[in-house]
Amino acid sequence: MQSDEQIQFNKQAGDRVSARYERLHGEIFNLIEQQRLRDALSVARSAVKTAAVPLKALDYGCGSGNLTRYLIELGIYTVSADVSEGFLALIESRFRQTGLSEGLLINGKDLSNVPDGSFDLAATYSVLHHVPDYLHVVREMCRVLKPGGVIYLDHEVNESYFRRPKEYIEFLRKARPIINVRRCLRLLLDVRGYIHIIRRLMNPRYKPEGDIHVWPDDHVEWDKIEQLLVSEGFEIVLKQDYLLYRNHYNLDVYKQYKDKCADETVLIARKQ
């Protein structure tokens, strides 16, 4: 698919799953991952060196508001941006009463409707792999930040995920159930899922939610992102690999391996 077709597909996918997105993604909406996310956003908030009160944040590719809720908890006025009007309607219903929330419809290519230096914090979570030109989007997030502002990039698989080192393979073998009964039942009863299976047979790189850069030969490359940030005058505050907890993992096994291997990365950097 071409870029415009990919973006349109992602918009339609977001509209389709917005009401049940959180039920579909137990790897995100579980207590362990949510606590890690909350802590990491607190680090990003502390790294901001602008004088704005309150701070103003951009949640790029907001989805159901996974970042938005914690940014608002931190007292930050948050602009939740997405290509999906379904997700933006969900954001409106969930957070309008806070007085710290507004929605922004974006085109999935850039932030051409946002002036330079509009934000103190620009954050995105599990979004870059949906974007045709993710490096350009990161550059755009840099542009809309004030000096002293912070960029927060999180939840994209790292090189270890594709290399599959011995410890990681060992972890997956021990942590995952041999048969995931809940997932099997969900797939069996999801009539629309059969359509996705047919599409996957026709196109091996088809994903129902529009994942693009999720293959060993085409994925989000963290070294390129870091080089871009440095070239844009950013100081790296934190770059940390972590092992994502999925709700079907054996928790004891996860705790045993979480400091031995990793499959995701979070990066926080400040504009000089």
Wavefront OBJ file of the C-alpha trace (Angstrom):
o trace
v 0.000 0.000 0.000
v 1.046 3.598 -0.584
v 1.339 6.053 2.303
v -2.101 7.649 1.804
v -3.736 4.221 1.616
v -1.927 3.081 4.763
v -3.063 6.157 6.676
v -6.653 5.724 5.516
v -6.523 2.071 6.547
v -5.230 3.064 9.992
v -8.010 5.636 10.345
v -10.640 3.035 9.525
v -9.022 0.502 11.862
v -9.013 3.039 14.697
v -12.647 3.908 14.136
v -13.527 0.196 14.053
v -11.800 -0.833 17.294
v -11.967 2.375 19.362
v -14.741 1.144 21.677
v -13.013 -2.176 22.413
v -9.353 -1.252 21.937
v -8.404 -1.688 25.587
v -10.018 -5.120 25.782
v -7.973 -6.213 22.768
v -4.610 -5.076 24.146
v -3.832 -6.813 27.398
v -0.129 -6.267 26.738
v -0.765 -2.553 27.371
v -3.683 -2.432 29.771
v -2.346 -4.439 32.674
v -1.179 -3.224 36.085
v 2.533 -3.822 35.500
v 2.770 -2.001 32.174
v 0.535 0.818 33.372
v 2.705 1.388 36.452
v 5.863 1.412 34.317
v 4.235 3.918 31.976
v 3.094 6.145 34.825
v 6.612 6.179 36.307
v 8.271 6.898 32.944
v 5.930 9.828 32.246
v 6.778 11.253 35.664
v 10.455 11.183 34.654
v 9.582 12.995 31.424
v 7.553 15.604 33.331
v 10.465 16.242 35.681
v 12.845 16.698 32.730
v 10.851 19.593 31.220
v 12.725 22.908 31.591
v 10.228 25.391 30.200
v 8.568 28.035 32.339
v 4.986 27.294 31.299
v 2.243 26.909 33.917
v 0.469 24.633 33.343
v 2.572 22.605 30.972
v 1.032 21.749 27.628
v 1.511 18.279 26.110
v 0.835 16.638 22.780
v -0.261 12.994 22.883
v 0.513 11.962 19.301
v -1.598 9.007 18.172
v -3.586 9.149 21.396
v -5.772 6.104 20.763
v -8.035 5.548 23.750
v -6.029 7.949 25.934
v -3.379 5.677 27.426
v -0.927 8.597 27.782
v -3.560 11.300 28.065
v -4.928 10.012 31.376
v -1.519 10.117 33.080
v -0.506 13.445 31.582
v -3.707 14.960 32.945
v -3.046 13.318 36.324
v 0.295 15.154 36.303
v -1.595 18.436 35.873
v -0.586 18.876 32.228
v -2.982 20.390 29.689
v -3.086 17.691 27.002
v -3.906 17.874 23.316
v -4.795 14.347 22.210
v -4.110 13.910 18.496
v -5.199 11.047 16.235
v -6.272 10.237 12.677
v -9.306 8.377 14.045
v -12.420 10.386 14.843
v -13.667 7.372 16.789
v -10.749 7.633 19.195
v -11.107 11.424 19.452
v -14.791 11.029 20.366
v -13.739 8.593 23.097
v -11.174 11.100 24.410
v -13.824 13.820 24.461
v -16.229 11.692 26.495
v -13.563 10.544 28.951
v -11.612 13.691 29.700
v -13.601 16.805 28.777
v -14.699 17.286 32.406
v -11.082 17.694 33.543
v -10.652 21.076 31.859
v -7.200 19.882 30.768
v -8.099 18.090 27.535
v -8.776 18.822 23.893
v -8.701 16.726 20.736
v -6.855 17.318 17.491
v -7.486 15.555 14.182
v -4.196 14.940 12.354
v -3.339 13.626 8.896
v -0.921 10.849 9.918
v 1.931 12.397 7.908
v 3.009 15.503 9.817
v 1.880 18.208 12.218
v 1.313 20.885 9.603
v -1.675 22.209 11.559
v 0.507 22.862 14.645
v 2.799 25.944 14.926
v 6.444 25.711 15.981
v 7.110 25.684 19.716
v 3.524 24.938 20.766
v 4.247 22.322 23.446
v 6.344 21.649 26.523
v 6.057 17.880 26.114
v 5.393 15.738 23.021
v 4.699 12.075 23.671
v 3.813 8.988 21.694
v 3.276 5.362 22.691
v 3.028 2.372 20.344
v 2.406 4.613 17.335
v 5.565 5.016 15.246
v 5.219 1.587 13.666
v 1.813 2.685 12.317
v 3.272 5.756 10.571
v 4.597 5.457 6.990
v 7.485 7.912 7.637
v 8.086 7.656 11.373
v 11.373 9.622 11.287
v 9.568 12.596 9.755
v 6.925 12.401 12.484
v 9.641 12.408 15.160
v 11.184 15.464 13.457
v 7.781 17.153 13.496
v 7.406 16.409 17.214
v 10.787 18.090 17.714
v 9.619 21.145 15.782
v 6.503 21.741 17.848
v 8.438 21.655 21.143
v 9.697 24.755 22.922
v 13.360 24.993 23.973
v 13.558 23.038 27.208
v 10.655 20.882 26.078
v 10.785 17.096 26.184
v 10.013 14.378 23.664
v 8.800 11.020 24.961
v 8.877 7.946 22.705
v 7.745 4.607 24.099
v 6.595 1.057 23.394
v 8.291 0.181 20.111
v 10.125 -3.109 19.797
v 13.926 -2.935 19.783
v 16.634 -4.927 18.022
v 16.604 -7.610 20.712
v 13.031 -8.478 19.785
v 14.165 -9.431 16.275
v 17.532 -10.966 17.204
v 15.890 -13.331 19.722
v 18.907 -13.843 22.040
v 19.079 -17.042 24.066
v 17.713 -15.487 27.279
v 14.717 -14.027 25.460
v 13.815 -17.314 23.763
v 14.165 -19.037 27.120
v 11.890 -16.453 28.731
v 9.171 -16.810 26.078
v 9.248 -20.589 26.318
v 8.743 -20.493 30.082
v 6.427 -17.491 30.395
v 3.808 -18.185 27.746
v 1.116 -20.842 28.153
v 1.388 -23.750 25.752
v -2.180 -23.029 24.710
v -3.644 -19.593 25.338
v -7.265 -20.667 25.891
v -8.629 -17.123 26.213
v -7.018 -16.000 22.954
v -8.152 -19.135 21.118
v -11.755 -18.638 22.230
v -11.688 -14.974 21.306
v -10.375 -15.745 17.831
v -12.848 -18.585 17.372
v -15.830 -16.378 18.229
v -14.650 -13.305 16.323
v -16.384 -13.593 12.960
v -14.569 -10.532 11.640
v -11.325 -12.283 12.531
v -11.853 -14.763 9.706
v -11.792 -11.867 7.252
v -8.405 -10.837 8.673
v -7.123 -14.394 8.268
v -8.117 -14.390 4.589
v -6.451 -11.016 4.078
v -3.320 -12.296 5.808
v -3.211 -15.268 3.433
v -3.399 -12.846 0.516
v -0.793 -10.500 2.028
v 1.599 -11.967 4.651
v 2.323 -8.458 5.990
v -1.312 -7.586 6.584
v -2.181 -6.555 10.145
v -5.753 -5.652 11.171
v -4.692 -2.457 12.976
v -2.362 -1.187 10.277
v 1.045 -2.133 11.700
v 3.688 -1.198 9.136
v 7.229 -1.267 10.574
v 7.082 -4.549 12.473
v 9.256 -6.863 10.400
v 12.945 -7.818 10.715
v 13.742 -6.011 7.457
v 11.494 -3.003 8.121
v 11.087 -1.830 11.679
v 11.470 1.215 13.909
v 15.214 1.719 14.326
v 16.070 3.332 17.633
v 19.631 4.251 16.645
v 18.298 6.364 13.760
v 15.800 8.068 16.064
v 18.545 8.891 18.558
v 20.782 10.275 15.796
v 17.910 12.435 14.553
v 17.255 13.826 18.027
v 20.909 14.697 18.562
v 21.041 16.398 15.147
v 17.971 18.442 16.147
v 19.761 19.660 19.269
v 18.247 17.315 21.845
v 19.948 15.929 24.926
v 19.117 12.313 25.743
v 17.664 12.180 29.255
v 16.774 8.487 29.347
v 17.024 5.580 26.948
v 15.948 2.325 28.507
v 15.160 -1.122 27.154
v 12.551 -3.078 29.057
v 10.740 -6.387 28.953
v 7.065 -5.887 28.222
v 4.670 -7.722 30.493
v 1.745 -9.344 28.684
v -1.227 -10.444 30.729
v -0.912 -14.099 29.687
v 2.696 -14.355 30.935
v 3.543 -16.285 34.073
v 4.251 -13.458 36.518
v 6.940 -15.299 38.485
v 8.817 -16.105 35.277
v 8.478 -12.490 34.149
v 9.987 -11.218 37.404
v 12.835 -13.700 37.033
v 13.738 -12.486 33.513
v 12.757 -8.802 33.414
v 16.319 -7.678 34.165
v 17.916 -10.281 31.906
v 16.291 -9.480 28.573
v 14.220 -6.794 26.854
v 12.020 -6.319 23.813
v 10.809 -2.686 23.983
v 12.414 0.752 24.393
v 11.509 4.094 25.946
v 13.442 7.243 25.075
v 13.179 10.692 26.692
v 15.103 13.678 25.323
v 15.128 17.450 25.994
v 15.397 20.240 23.439
v 18.314 22.568 24.076
l 1 2 3 4 5 6 7 8 9 10 11 12 13 14 15 16 17 18 19 20 21 22 23 24 25 26 27 28 29 30 31 32 33 34 35 36 37 38 39 40 41 42 43 44 45 46 47 48 49 50 51 52 53 54 55 56 57 58 59 60 61 62 63 64 65 66 67 68 69 70 71 72 73 74 75 76 77 78 79 80 81 82 83 84 85 86 87 88 89 90 91 92 93 94 95 96 97 98 99 100 101 102 103 104 105 106 107 108 109 110 111 112 113 114 115 116 117 118 119 120 121 122 123 124 125 126 127 128 129 130 131 132 133 134 135 136 137 138 139 140 141 142 143 144 145 146 147 148 149 150 151 152 153 154 155 156 157 158 159 160 161 162 163 164 165 166 167 168 169 170 171 172 173 174 175 176 177 178 179 180 181 182 183 184 185 186 187 188 189 190 191 192 193 194 195 196 197 198 199 200 201 202 203 204 205 206 207 208 209 210 211 212 213 214 215 216 217 218 219 220 221 222 223 224 225 226 227 228 229 230 231 232 233 234 235 236 237 238 239 240 241 242 243 244 245 246 247 248 249 250 251 252 253 254 255 256 257 258 259 260 261 262 263 264 265 266 267 268 269 270 271 272
